[in-house]
Amino acid sequence: MMRCIPPSSDTYDILGIGFGPSNLALAVAVSSSGYNGAVGFIEDKTAFSWHGDMMLPGAKMQVMFLKDLITQKDPTSPFTFINYLHEQERLNSFINLRALYPSRNDYQGYFAWAADKFSHCVQYACSASMIAPIENATGEVEGFEVHCHDLRSGERTIKRARNIVMATGGSPALPCGISPQDLSARLFHSSQYLSRLEALKATEKNPALRVLIVGGGQSAAEIFQHVLHEFPHARVDLAVRNHSLMPANSSAFSNEIFDPASVDAFYESSATIKEHTLRHLRHTNYAAVDEDLIQALYGQLYEERLAGHDRARILNYHALTHVTKDDQFLDVTLRDERTQATTVNRYDTVILATGYNQQHAHRLLSGVDHLLLRHPDGSLKVARDYSLETRPSVSARLFVQGPTEHSHGLTSSLISILPFRAHDILSAASKAPDTHLHDKTALAMECI
């Protein structure tokens, strides 16, 4: 159990931007380390949330329950998934399930349970817009200031820290030709799925509505199955760029790529080997679907055809290229990737299950870009401890959780190594040189 002393200043030793699972793992690491620096977090959501619009009935996690916020580093921690189940009086029931992979709803509950223990360490509804350097009299950058916007009051403030840990999550990746401004109640990303679905149910009067889902990964397959269930008379298409839905590469040997030792090996590899590894093991993480779900969908489509129905289709080798909207319909241009021929089809709703862009954190770096070192291809140089490499005049540290696939491998956007990454970042931040930014009246985290 943690107690957070409310802040009396806006100065921190470690300031986390974003409070999803990555920085939540950092908070857990701080709580069990004895670190006595001033630590705080800001989050633009109004409360803790993790993929809330994809909490579909029956949806399972794709990682084992032991890969939680802390178990792999400290199985005795009070923040383990096992202890969460114990506190909820569901441990025996979970054991009886004989399930290695818990439901997504259960894991969301676990994260929310842990986040609630740090509620006084987090300023919710607080959005960061920019990071700027703080220089001393000799020109050394000894800290950073974060320009913040309180989304409730409208107040704009500045927070200062010696170490910034950016974990802002991914932003929706959209097909070419679709911009965020094009999104609407009938054209939306999977990150809004359940909210938009409820609105659609409330307003849609045509039981045989036409729905297009775009994407070939787990989210696309889950939504395809869910729409077929929720709208039994709808005509539903799934546009997949590849030959078919591909099963996730979840073999024991392939999954070693998510072990901490594999991060070391990947980091030390040449650029050529890194590119080869990412390409070769792509289907452990991207554009891949659990094999059980693929089998269930195939069986469902078979039964539909057996009953003489043709309301559900998987359009293989098809990519969305353009959408034209009017008040009622969406005219969608699809390109056949084999022949390059295009067709225009009319739909009532289009759902883009097209993944996430992990470069979201980079938008905050415009004010410090001149201090950052880059590779010849323009990508940021990231140290093994997840800090951005900077010019020698910078003694403060900027850490990133998420947009490091080019340097640290496929684990970067996943929860597989949360406790190891949090430990690496905390260890590095603890060694940072002390400066006058340190303010003992700032937010501190203590065990009670």
Disulfide bonds with the S-S distance in Angstrom:
Cys4-Cys121 1.90
